[in-house]
Amino acid sequence: MIQVLASYGLEGEDAFYAALQFWSALHGFVLLEMTGVMDDIDTDAVFTDMLRRLASGMGQLGS
């Protein structure tokens, strides 16, 4: 994970916070999926979109 974040220019405390944010987003997504909140939604598409948005945001932070 640290190497991936470093590829976005994030190191040290910035990388740590980015990892926590990423982990929180994944945890929240799984929790919503497990509790049935997203039963009528294409979760694969939403998950892919979420990852793209997170990666895009991390790229902006690392700049």
N, CA, C and O atoms as a Tinker XYZ file with bonds, in Angstrom:
   252  protein
     1  N      0.820000   -1.181000    0.000000    73     2
     2  CA     0.000000    0.000000    0.000000    64     1     3
     3  C      0.868000    1.250000    0.000000    63     2     4     5
     4  O      0.563000    2.218000   -0.698000    81     3
     5  N      1.929000    1.239000    0.763000    73     3     6
     6  CA     2.811000    2.405000    0.845000    64     5     7
     7  C      3.425000    2.713000   -0.517000    63     6     8     9
     8  O      3.544000    3.880000   -0.892000    81     7
     9  N      3.818000    1.676000   -1.265000    73     7    10
    10  CA     4.391000    1.885000   -2.600000    64     9    11
    11  C      3.362000    2.467000   -3.558000    63    10    12    13
    12  O      3.686000    3.328000   -4.375000    81    11
    13  N      2.135000    2.000000   -3.459000    73    11    14
    14  CA     1.070000    2.538000   -4.317000    64    13    15
    15  C      0.854000    4.010000   -3.999000    63    14    16    17
    16  O      0.770000    4.834000   -4.911000    81    15
    17  N      0.763000    4.347000   -2.734000    73    15    18
    18  CA     0.559000    5.740000   -2.344000    64    17    19
    19  C      1.754000    6.601000   -2.730000    63    18    20    21
    20  O      1.586000    7.756000   -3.122000    81    19
    21  N      2.957000    6.052000   -2.624000    73    19    22
    22  CA     4.151000    6.791000   -3.036000    64    21    23
    23  C      4.106000    7.110000   -4.527000    63    22    24    25
    24  O      4.617000    8.144000   -4.956000    81    23
    25  N      3.496000    6.224000   -5.319000    73    23    26
    26  CA     3.389000    6.486000   -6.758000    64    25    27
    27  C      2.480000    7.686000   -7.033000    63    26    28    29
    28  O      2.527000    8.263000   -8.119000    81    27
    29  N      1.658000    8.063000   -6.058000    73    27    30
    30  CA     0.819000    9.257000   -6.162000    64    29    31
    31  C      1.512000   10.470000   -5.530000    63    30    32    33
    32  O      0.931000   11.553000   -5.462000    81    31
    33  N      2.735000   10.289000   -5.076000    73    31    34
    34  CA     3.466000   11.376000   -4.451000    64    33    35
    35  C      3.137000   11.560000   -2.985000    63    34    36    37
    36  O      3.438000   12.607000   -2.410000    81    35
    37  N      2.522000   10.557000   -2.367000    73    35    38
    38  CA     2.148000   10.646000   -0.955000    64    37    39
    39  C      3.133000    9.852000   -0.110000    63    38    40    41
    40  O      3.409000    8.684000   -0.385000    81    39
    41  N      3.654000   10.499000    0.914000    73    39    42
    42  CA     4.603000    9.845000    1.810000    64    41    43
    43  C      4.331000   10.270000    3.244000    63    42    44    45
    44  O      3.636000   11.254000    3.497000    81    43
    45  N      4.889000    9.517000    4.170000    73    43    46
    46  CA     4.792000    9.871000    5.581000    64    45    47
    47  C      3.365000    9.996000    6.072000    63    46    48    49
    48  O      2.525000    9.131000    5.820000    81    47
    49  N      3.102000   11.086000    6.775000    73    47    50
    50  CA     1.783000   11.311000    7.363000    64    49    51
    51  C      0.694000   11.403000    6.291000    63    50    52    53
    52  O     -0.418000   10.916000    6.494000    81    51
    53  N      1.007000   12.022000    5.159000    73    51    54
    54  CA     0.024000   12.120000    4.071000    64    53    55
    55  C     -0.374000   10.733000    3.574000    63    54    56    57
    56  O     -1.552000   10.481000    3.320000    81    55
    57  N      0.592000    9.838000    3.436000    73    55    58
    58  CA     0.301000    8.467000    2.989000    64    57    59
    59  C     -0.522000    7.728000    4.042000    63    58    60    61
    60  O     -1.439000    6.979000    3.705000    81    59
    61  N     -0.198000    7.937000    5.299000    73    59    62
    62  CA    -0.941000    7.289000    6.381000    64    61    63
    63  C     -2.406000    7.714000    6.360000    63    62    64    65
    64  O     -3.302000    6.874000    6.442000    81    63
    65  N     -2.648000    9.020000    6.252000    73    63    66
    66  CA    -4.031000    9.513000    6.218000    64    65    67
    67  C     -4.758000    9.043000    4.965000    63    66    68    69
    68  O     -5.941000    8.709000    5.024000    81    67
    69  N     -4.070000    9.016000    3.845000    73    67    70
    70  CA    -4.687000    8.533000    2.606000    64    69    71
    71  C     -5.074000    7.065000    2.742000    63    70    72    73
    72  O     -6.138000    6.660000    2.273000    81    71
    73  N     -4.226000    6.267000    3.375000    73    71    74
    74  CA    -4.533000    4.849000    3.583000    64    73    75
    75  C     -5.762000    4.693000    4.483000    63    74    76    77
    76  O     -6.616000    3.845000    4.223000    81    75
    77  N     -5.855000    5.498000    5.528000    73    75    78
    78  CA    -7.030000    5.457000    6.410000    64    77    79
    79  C     -8.302000    5.849000    5.657000    63    78    80    81
    80  O     -9.353000    5.234000    5.840000    81    79
    81  N     -8.202000    6.859000    4.823000    73    79    82
    82  CA    -9.364000    7.301000    4.048000    64    81    83
    83  C     -9.808000    6.220000    3.070000    63    82    84    85
    84  O    -11.002000    5.951000    2.932000    81    83
    85  N     -8.852000    5.607000    2.399000    73    83    86
    86  CA    -9.157000    4.539000    1.449000    64    85    87
    87  C     -9.802000    3.361000    2.179000    63    86    88    89
    88  O    -10.815000    2.823000    1.730000    81    87
    89  N     -9.218000    2.971000    3.289000    73    87    90
    90  CA    -9.735000    1.862000    4.091000    64    89    91
    91  C    -11.157000    2.169000    4.571000    63    90    92    93
    92  O    -12.031000    1.303000    4.532000    81    91
    93  N    -11.381000    3.401000    5.023000    73    91    94
    94  CA   -12.713000    3.799000    5.491000    64    93    95
    95  C    -13.748000    3.710000    4.378000    63    94    96    97
    96  O    -14.867000    3.250000    4.603000    81    95
    97  N    -13.382000    4.147000    3.189000    73    95    98
    98  CA   -14.309000    4.080000    2.049000    64    97    99
    99  C    -14.650000    2.630000    1.719000    63    98   100   101
   100  O    -15.813000    2.300000    1.487000    81    99
   101  N    -13.639000    1.770000    1.700000    73    99   102
   102  CA   -13.882000    0.354000    1.409000    64   101   103
   103  C    -14.745000   -0.284000    2.492000    63   102   104   105
   104  O    -15.676000   -1.030000    2.190000    81   103
   105  N    -14.438000    0.007000    3.737000    73   103   106
   106  CA   -15.204000   -0.549000    4.849000    64   105   107
   107  C    -16.660000   -0.098000    4.772000    63   106   108   109
   108  O    -17.574000   -0.904000    4.941000    81   107
   109  N    -16.869000    1.175000    4.521000    73   107   110
   110  CA   -18.224000    1.700000    4.415000    64   109   111
   111  C    -18.996000    1.074000    3.268000    63   110   112   113
   112  O    -20.180000    0.769000    3.407000    81   111
   113  N    -18.335000    0.883000    2.142000    73   111   114
   114  CA   -18.989000    0.268000    0.989000    64   113   115
   115  C    -19.433000   -1.152000    1.327000    63   114   116   117
   116  O    -20.572000   -1.533000    1.061000    81   115
   117  N    -18.538000   -1.921000    1.908000    73   115   118
   118  CA   -18.861000   -3.308000    2.262000    64   117   119
   119  C    -19.993000   -3.354000    3.282000    63   118   120   121
   120  O    -20.892000   -4.188000    3.176000    81   119
   121  N    -19.956000   -2.469000    4.261000    73   119   122
   122  CA   -21.016000   -2.428000    5.270000    64   121   123
   123  C    -22.375000   -2.130000    4.635000    63   122   124   125
   124  O    -23.370000   -2.779000    4.956000    81   123
   125  N    -22.412000   -1.153000    3.740000    73   123   126
   126  CA   -23.667000   -0.828000    3.056000    64   125   127
   127  C    -24.157000   -1.998000    2.212000    63   126   128   129
   128  O    -25.354000   -2.281000    2.160000    81   127
   129  N    -23.231000   -2.666000    1.559000    73   127   130
   130  CA   -23.604000   -3.818000    0.737000    64   129   131
   131  C    -24.130000   -4.963000    1.609000    63   130   132   133
   132  O    -25.131000   -5.591000    1.265000    81   131
   133  N    -23.468000   -5.232000    2.723000    73   131   134
   134  CA   -23.862000   -6.338000    3.595000    64   133   135
   135  C    -25.210000   -6.103000    4.271000    63   134   136   137
   136  O    -25.934000   -7.057000    4.553000    81   135
   137  N    -25.550000   -4.855000    4.532000    73   135   138
   138  CA   -26.803000   -4.559000    5.222000    64   137   139
   139  C    -27.974000   -4.377000    4.266000    63   138   140   141
   140  O    -29.086000   -4.076000    4.699000    81   139
   141  N    -27.735000   -4.556000    2.976000    73   139   142
   142  CA   -28.811000   -4.519000    1.997000    64   141   143
   143  C    -29.180000   -3.146000    1.476000    63   142   144   145
   144  O    -30.144000   -3.008000    0.722000    81   143
   145  N    -28.434000   -2.133000    1.864000    73   143   146
   146  CA   -28.739000   -0.777000    1.409000    64   145   147
   147  C    -28.625000   -0.663000   -0.114000    63   146   148   149
   148  O    -29.314000    0.147000   -0.735000    81   147
   149  N    -27.761000   -1.472000   -0.704000    73   147   150
   150  CA   -27.517000   -1.373000   -2.145000    64   149   151
   151  C    -28.078000   -2.563000   -2.917000    63   150   152   153
   152  O    -27.539000   -2.936000   -3.959000    81   151
   153  N    -29.151000   -3.156000   -2.415000    73   151   154
   154  CA   -29.719000   -4.340000   -3.064000    64   153   155
   155  C    -30.141000   -4.098000   -4.510000    63   154   156   157
   156  O    -30.001000   -4.990000   -5.346000    81   155
   157  N    -30.649000   -2.922000   -4.815000    73   155   158
   158  CA   -31.162000   -2.639000   -6.156000    64   157   159
   159  C    -30.177000   -1.849000   -7.011000    63   158   160   161
   160  O    -30.570000   -1.204000   -7.983000    81   159
   161  N    -28.906000   -1.901000   -6.650000    73   159   162
   162  CA   -27.875000   -1.118000   -7.332000    64   161   163
   163  C    -26.828000   -2.069000   -7.909000    63   162   164   165
   164  O    -26.535000   -3.114000   -7.329000    81   163
   165  N    -26.267000   -1.690000   -9.061000    73   163   166
   166  CA   -25.158000   -2.447000   -9.653000    64   165   167
   167  C    -23.905000   -2.141000   -8.830000    63   166   168   169
   168  O    -23.174000   -1.196000   -9.125000    81   167
   169  N    -23.668000   -2.944000   -7.804000    73   167   170
   170  CA   -22.578000   -2.658000   -6.865000    64   169   171
   171  C    -21.207000   -2.739000   -7.517000    63   170   172   173
   172  O    -20.291000   -2.027000   -7.106000    81   171
   173  N    -21.044000   -3.590000   -8.524000    73   171   174
   174  CA   -19.753000   -3.656000   -9.211000    64   173   175
   175  C    -19.434000   -2.325000   -9.887000    63   174   176   177
   176  O    -18.303000   -1.843000   -9.814000    81   175
   177  N    -20.427000   -1.733000  -10.543000    73   175   178
   178  CA   -20.226000   -0.448000  -11.218000    64   177   179
   179  C    -19.960000    0.664000  -10.208000    63   178   180   181
   180  O    -19.085000    1.504000  -10.421000    81   179
   181  N    -20.710000    0.669000   -9.113000    73   179   182
   182  CA   -20.532000    1.704000   -8.093000    64   181   183
   183  C    -19.164000    1.558000   -7.426000    63   182   184   185
   184  O    -18.492000    2.555000   -7.163000    81   183
   185  N    -18.755000    0.325000   -7.154000    73   183   186
   186  CA   -17.454000    0.082000   -6.532000    64   185   187
   187  C    -16.325000    0.550000   -7.445000    63   186   188   189
   188  O    -15.388000    1.208000   -6.993000    81   187
   189  N    -16.415000    0.211000   -8.724000    73   187   190
   190  CA   -15.394000    0.633000   -9.688000    64   189   191
   191  C    -15.322000    2.151000   -9.759000    63   190   192   193
   192  O    -14.232000    2.721000   -9.775000    81   191
   193  N    -16.476000    2.807000   -9.802000    73   191   194
   194  CA   -16.518000    4.268000   -9.846000    64   193   195
   195  C    -15.902000    4.862000   -8.583000    63   194   196   197
   196  O    -15.163000    5.844000   -8.657000    81   195
   197  N    -16.200000    4.271000   -7.424000    73   195   198
   198  CA   -15.642000    4.760000   -6.171000    64   197   199
   199  C    -14.114000    4.673000   -6.186000    63   198   200   201
   200  O    -13.431000    5.614000   -5.781000    81   199
   201  N    -13.588000    3.551000   -6.649000    73   199   202
   202  CA   -12.135000    3.393000   -6.699000    64   201   203
   203  C    -11.499000    4.410000   -7.640000    63   202   204   205
   204  O    -10.446000    4.969000   -7.332000    81   203
   205  N    -12.130000    4.650000   -8.777000    73   203   206
   206  CA   -11.602000    5.646000   -9.723000    64   205   207
   207  C    -11.599000    7.036000   -9.110000    63   206   208   209
   208  O    -10.639000    7.790000   -9.271000    81   207
   209  N    -12.666000    7.373000   -8.410000    73   207   210
   210  CA   -12.738000    8.699000   -7.780000    64   209   211
   211  C    -11.692000    8.840000   -6.667000    63   210   212   213
   212  O    -11.058000    9.887000   -6.534000    81   211
   213  N    -11.521000    7.794000   -5.882000    73   211   214
   214  CA   -10.502000    7.832000   -4.828000    64   213   215
   215  C     -9.112000    7.987000   -5.427000    63   214   216   217
   216  O     -8.311000    8.790000   -4.948000    81   215
   217  N     -8.826000    7.221000   -6.474000    73   215   218
   218  CA    -7.512000    7.301000   -7.118000    64   217   219
   219  C     -7.289000    8.688000   -7.713000    63   218   220   221
   220  O     -6.192000    9.239000   -7.619000    81   219
   221  N     -8.315000    9.243000   -8.318000    73   219   222
   222  CA    -8.209000   10.584000   -8.894000    64   221   223
   223  C     -7.927000   11.620000   -7.809000    63   222   224   225
   224  O     -7.091000   12.506000   -7.984000    81   223
   225  N     -8.626000   11.499000   -6.702000    73   223   226
   226  CA    -8.418000   12.421000   -5.594000    64   225   227
   227  C     -7.033000   12.302000   -4.988000    63   226   228   229
   228  O     -6.420000   13.306000   -4.626000    81   227
   229  N     -6.539000   11.082000   -4.876000    73   227   230
   230  CA    -5.197000   10.886000   -4.326000    64   229   231
   231  C     -4.152000   11.469000   -5.265000    63   230   232   233
   232  O     -3.133000   12.000000   -4.823000    81   231
   233  N     -4.412000   11.367000   -6.560000    73   231   234
   234  CA    -3.502000   11.965000   -7.534000    64   233   235
   235  C     -3.429000   13.477000   -7.378000    63   234   236   237
   236  O     -2.359000   14.068000   -7.527000    81   235
   237  N     -4.557000   14.104000   -7.079000    73   235   238
   238  CA    -4.583000   15.553000   -6.880000    64   237   239
   239  C     -3.881000   15.943000   -5.584000    63   238   240   241
   240  O     -3.195000   16.964000   -5.526000    81   239
   241  N     -4.053000   15.131000   -4.550000    73   239   242
   242  CA    -3.389000   15.422000   -3.273000    64   241   243
   243  C     -1.879000   15.306000   -3.386000    63   242   244   245
   244  O     -1.139000   16.076000   -2.773000    81   243
   245  N     -1.428000   14.342000   -4.173000    73   243   246
   246  CA     0.007000   14.113000   -4.295000    64   245   247
   247  C      0.713000   15.139000   -5.155000    63   246   248   249
   248  O      1.941000   15.225000   -5.142000    81   247
   249  N     -0.048000   15.915000   -5.899000    73   247   250
   250  CA     0.557000   16.903000   -6.808000    64   249   251
   251  C      1.113000   18.085000   -6.057000    63   250   252
   252  O      1.656000   19.006000   -6.668000    81   251
